[in-house]
Amino acid sequence: MGLINYRKVPPDAYELVKKALKGDYILSHYPSFHDSMLESFDIISLAGKISIHYYKDGTLQIEGNENNPSYHRIVRKVNGLISKKDYL
């Protein structure tokens, strides 16, 4: 399982990421299961699901199977949208 955490991502950058992913994938939103979480959604691909969580402290978390090509495409897309060096 791959897990990437981006730290202190501002809400406007998160909304940009979500909008970009929504253009390429179907997002399945579900209620936040933790008090510290603002929003969660899954992206379902043929190779499995990718979970994306956004927390109140600005942490953006991407979780998925490292063997899933969609997981790598999503991580590359997010890295291109937000400055990786500022948030890792």
KEGU-240565 format. One record per residue: residue number from 0; residue in one letter; x negated, y negated, z of N, C-alpha, C in turn. Coordinates in steps of 0.1 Angstrom, whole numbers, plus 5000, padded with zeros to 4 digits. Example, Ala and Ser with C-alpha at 12.3 -4.5 7.8 and 13.67 -1.06 7.14 Angstrom:
<pts>
+------+------+------+------+------+-------+-------+-------+------+------+------+
| resi | resn | n_xx | n_yy | n_zz | ca_xx | ca_yy | ca_zz | c_xx | c_yy | c_zz |
+------+------+------+------+------+-------+-------+-------+------+------+------+
|    0 |    a | 4868 | 5057 | 5078 |  4877 |  5045 |  5078 | 4868 | 5033 | 5078 |
|    1 |    s | 4872 | 5022 | 5071 |  4863 |  5011 |  5071 | 4871 | 5000 | 5079 |
+------+------+------+------+------+-------+-------+-------+------+------+------+
</pts>
This chain:
<pts>
+------+------+------+------+------+-------+-------+-------+------+------+------+
| resi | resn | n_xx | n_yy | n_zz | ca_xx | ca_yy | ca_zz | c_xx | c_yy | c_zz |
+------+------+------+------+------+-------+-------+-------+------+------+------+
|    0 |    m | 4992 | 5012 | 5000 |  5000 |  5000 |  5000 | 4991 | 4988 | 5000 |
|    1 |    g | 4994 | 4978 | 4991 |  4987 |  4966 |  4991 | 4994 | 4955 | 4998 |
|    2 |    l | 4987 | 4947 | 5005 |  4993 |  4936 |  5013 | 4985 | 4924 | 5012 |
|    3 |    i | 4991 | 4913 | 5007 |  4983 |  4900 |  5005 | 4991 | 4890 | 5013 |
|    4 |    n | 4983 | 4882 | 5021 |  4989 |  4871 |  5029 | 4983 | 4858 | 5024 |
|    5 |    y | 4991 | 4849 | 5021 |  4987 |  4835 |  5018 | 4991 | 4827 | 5030 |
|    6 |    r | 4983 | 4819 | 5035 |  4985 |  4811 |  5048 | 4989 | 4797 | 5045 |
|    7 |    k | 4998 | 4792 | 5053 |  5002 |  4778 |  5053 | 5006 | 4773 | 5039 |
|    8 |    v | 5015 | 4781 | 5032 |  5020 |  4777 |  5019 | 5032 | 4768 | 5022 |
|    9 |    p | 5032 | 4756 | 5016 |  5043 |  4746 |  5019 | 5055 | 4751 | 5012 |
|   10 |    p | 5067 | 4747 | 5017 |  5080 |  4752 |  5011 | 5081 | 4749 | 4996 |
|   11 |    d | 5076 | 4737 | 4991 |  5077 |  4734 |  4977 | 5069 | 4744 | 4969 |
|   12 |    a | 5057 | 4748 | 4973 |  5049 |  4758 |  4966 | 5056 | 4772 | 4966 |
|   13 |    y | 5062 | 4775 | 4977 |  5070 |  4788 |  4978 | 5082 | 4787 | 4968 |
|   14 |    e | 5089 | 4776 | 4967 |  5100 |  4775 |  4958 | 5095 | 4776 | 4944 |
|   15 |    l | 5084 | 4771 | 4941 |  5078 |  4772 |  4927 | 5075 | 4787 | 4924 |
|   16 |    v | 5069 | 4794 | 4933 |  5066 |  4808 |  4932 | 5079 | 4816 | 4929 |
|   17 |    k | 5089 | 4813 | 4938 |  5102 |  4821 |  4937 | 5109 | 4818 | 4923 |
|   18 |    k | 5109 | 4806 | 4919 |  5115 |  4802 |  4906 | 5107 | 4809 | 4894 |
|   19 |    a | 5094 | 4809 | 4895 |  5086 |  4816 |  4884 | 5089 | 4831 | 4884 |
|   20 |    l | 5090 | 4837 | 4896 |  5093 |  4852 |  4896 | 5107 | 4855 | 4892 |
|   21 |    k | 5116 | 4846 | 4895 |  5130 |  4847 |  4891 | 5131 | 4847 | 4876 |
|   22 |    g | 5122 | 4840 | 4869 |  5123 |  4839 |  4855 | 5118 | 4852 | 4848 |
|   23 |    d | 5110 | 4860 | 4855 |  5105 |  4873 |  4849 | 5111 | 4886 | 4855 |
|   24 |    y | 5117 | 4885 | 4867 |  5121 |  4897 |  4874 | 5135 | 4894 | 4880 |
|   25 |    i | 5142 | 4905 | 4884 |  5154 |  4904 |  4891 | 5150 | 4905 | 4906 |
|   26 |    l | 5154 | 4894 | 4914 |  5151 |  4894 |  4928 | 5163 | 4899 | 4936 |
|   27 |    s | 5161 | 4908 | 4945 |  5171 |  4913 |  4954 | 5169 | 4907 | 4968 |
|   28 |    h | 5176 | 4897 | 4971 |  5175 |  4890 |  4984 | 5182 | 4899 | 4995 |
|   29 |    y | 5176 | 4898 | 5007 |  5182 |  4905 |  5018 | 5180 | 4897 | 5030 |
|   30 |    p | 5188 | 4898 | 5041 |  5187 |  4890 |  5053 | 5173 | 4892 | 5059 |
|   31 |    s | 5168 | 4881 | 5064 |  5155 |  4881 |  5072 | 5157 | 4890 | 5084 |
|   32 |    f | 5148 | 4899 | 5086 |  5149 |  4909 |  5097 | 5141 | 4905 | 5109 |
|   33 |    h | 5135 | 4893 | 5109 |  5126 |  4889 |  5120 | 5129 | 4874 | 5122 |
|   34 |    d | 5129 | 4869 | 5134 |  5131 |  4855 |  5137 | 5121 | 4846 | 5131 |
|   35 |    s | 5109 | 4851 | 5129 |  5099 |  4842 |  5123 | 5099 | 4841 | 5108 |
|   36 |    m | 5108 | 4849 | 5102 |  5109 |  4850 |  5087 | 5120 | 4841 | 5082 |
|   37 |    l | 5117 | 4833 | 5072 |  5127 |  4824 |  5065 | 5134 | 4831 | 5054 |
|   38 |    e | 5127 | 4839 | 5046 |  5134 |  4845 |  5035 | 5126 | 4858 | 5030 |
|   39 |    s | 5134 | 4867 | 5025 |  5128 |  4880 |  5020 | 5135 | 4884 | 5007 |
|   40 |    f | 5127 | 4890 | 4998 |  5134 |  4896 |  4987 | 5125 | 4907 | 4981 |
|   41 |    d | 5131 | 4916 | 4974 |  5124 |  4927 |  4967 | 5125 | 4925 | 4952 |
|   42 |    i | 5115 | 4930 | 4945 |  5115 |  4931 |  4931 | 5113 | 4946 | 4928 |
|   43 |    i | 5123 | 4951 | 4921 |  5123 |  4966 |  4918 | 5117 | 4968 | 4904 |
|   44 |    s | 5107 | 4976 | 4903 |  5101 |  4979 |  4890 | 5102 | 4994 | 4888 |
|   45 |    l | 5098 | 4999 | 4876 |  5098 |  5013 |  4873 | 5089 | 5021 | 4882 |
|   46 |    a | 5078 | 5014 | 4886 |  5068 |  5020 |  4895 | 5070 | 5018 | 4910 |
|   47 |    g | 5081 | 5012 | 4914 |  5084 |  5010 |  4928 | 5088 | 4996 | 4931 |
|   48 |    k | 5089 | 4993 | 4944 |  5094 |  4979 |  4948 | 5082 | 4971 | 4953 |
|   49 |    i | 5083 | 4958 | 4951 |  5074 |  4948 |  4956 | 5082 | 4939 | 4965 |
|   50 |    s | 5078 | 4938 | 4978 |  5085 |  4930 |  4988 | 5077 | 4917 | 4990 |
|   51 |    i | 5085 | 4906 | 4990 |  5080 |  4893 |  4992 | 5087 | 4887 | 5004 |
|   52 |    h | 5079 | 4882 | 5014 |  5084 |  4876 |  5026 | 5078 | 4862 | 5028 |
|   53 |    y | 5086 | 4853 | 5032 |  5081 |  4839 |  5035 | 5085 | 4836 | 5050 |
|   54 |    y | 5075 | 4832 | 5057 |  5077 |  4830 |  5072 | 5077 | 4816 | 5076 |
|   55 |    k | 5082 | 4813 | 5087 |  5083 |  4799 |  5092 | 5070 | 4792 | 5093 |
|   56 |    d | 5059 | 4800 | 5096 |  5046 |  4794 |  5097 | 5039 | 4791 | 5084 |
|   57 |    g | 5047 | 4794 | 5073 |  5041 |  4791 |  5060 | 5034 | 4803 | 5053 |
|   58 |    t | 5034 | 4814 | 5060 |  5028 |  4826 |  5054 | 5037 | 4832 | 5043 |
|   59 |    l | 5031 | 4834 | 5032 |  5037 |  4841 |  5021 | 5031 | 4854 | 5019 |
|   60 |    q | 5039 | 4865 | 5020 |  5033 |  4879 |  5020 | 5039 | 4886 | 5008 |
|   61 |    i | 5030 | 4893 | 5001 |  5034 |  4902 |  4990 | 5029 | 4916 | 4994 |
|   62 |    e | 5038 | 4925 | 4993 |  5035 |  4939 |  4997 | 5040 | 4948 | 4986 |
|   63 |    g | 5032 | 4957 | 4982 |  5036 |  4967 |  4972 | 5025 | 4978 | 4970 |
|   64 |    n | 5028 | 4987 | 4961 |  5019 |  4998 |  4958 | 5008 | 4993 | 4949 |
|   65 |    e | 4995 | 4994 | 4952 |  4984 |  4989 |  4944 | 4983 | 4997 | 4931 |
|   66 |    n | 4990 | 5008 | 4929 |  4990 |  5015 |  4916 | 5001 | 5010 | 4907 |
|   67 |    n | 5009 | 5001 | 4912 |  5021 |  4995 |  4904 | 5016 | 4984 | 4896 |
|   68 |    p | 5016 | 4985 | 4883 |  5011 |  4973 |  4874 | 5019 | 4960 | 4877 |
|   69 |    s | 5032 | 4961 | 4880 |  5040 |  4949 |  4883 | 5035 | 4942 | 4895 |
|   70 |    y | 5030 | 4950 | 4905 |  5024 |  4944 |  4917 | 5012 | 4935 | 4913 |
|   71 |    h | 5004 | 4940 | 4905 |  4992 |  4932 |  4901 | 4996 | 4920 | 4893 |
|   72 |    r | 5006 | 4921 | 4884 |  5011 |  4910 |  4876 | 5016 | 4899 | 4885 |
|   73 |    i | 5024 | 4903 | 4895 |  5030 |  4893 |  4904 | 5019 | 4886 | 4912 |
|   74 |    v | 5009 | 4894 | 4917 |  4998 |  4887 |  4925 | 4990 | 4878 | 4916 |
|   75 |    r | 4988 | 4881 | 4903 |  4981 |  4872 |  4894 | 4989 | 4860 | 4892 |
|   76 |    k | 5002 | 4861 | 4890 |  5011 |  4850 |  4887 | 5011 | 4841 | 4899 |
|   77 |    v | 5012 | 4846 | 4912 |  5012 |  4838 |  4924 | 4999 | 4831 | 4925 |
|   78 |    n | 4988 | 4838 | 4923 |  4974 |  4832 |  4923 | 4973 | 4820 | 4913 |
|   79 |    g | 4979 | 4821 | 4902 |  4979 |  4811 |  4892 | 4988 | 4799 | 4896 |
|   80 |    l | 4998 | 4801 | 4903 |  5007 |  4790 |  4907 | 5003 | 4782 | 4919 |
|   81 |    i | 4996 | 4789 | 4928 |  4991 |  4782 |  4940 | 4976 | 4785 | 4941 |
|   82 |    s | 4969 | 4775 | 4947 |  4955 |  4776 |  4947 | 4951 | 4787 | 4958 |
|   83 |    k | 4946 | 4798 | 4953 |  4943 |  4809 |  4962 | 4933 | 4805 | 4973 |
|   84 |    k | 4923 | 4797 | 4970 |  4913 |  4794 |  4980 | 4919 | 4786 | 4991 |
|   85 |    d | 4930 | 4779 | 4988 |  4936 |  4770 |  4999 | 4945 | 4778 | 5009 |
|   86 |    y | 4949 | 4790 | 5004 |  4959 |  4797 |  5012 | 4955 | 4811 | 5017 |
|   87 |    l | 4943 | 4816 | 5014 |  4939 |  4829 |  5018 | 4931 | 4828 | 5031 |
+------+------+------+------+------+-------+-------+-------+------+------+------+
</pts>
